[in-house]
Amino acid sequence: SNQQILIRVLERTVETGRDWHEKMHNALWAYRTTIRTPTNATPAELVYGTEI
């Protein structure tokens, strides 16, 4: 699920449990701009019709 993907990204980038909120913006950006294999598009492309 989407939540599990974000949790894994945060686990890999957060050094201590206290700085997760500082990394959340980057984790969400990475998730939104990563191409999905089944659709061959990013979530932003599906919503807006163009790469942002």
Buried (B, 14 or more C-beta within 10 A) or exposed (E): EEEEEBEEBBEEBBEEEEEBEEBBEEBEEEBEEEEEEEEEBBBEBEEEEEEE
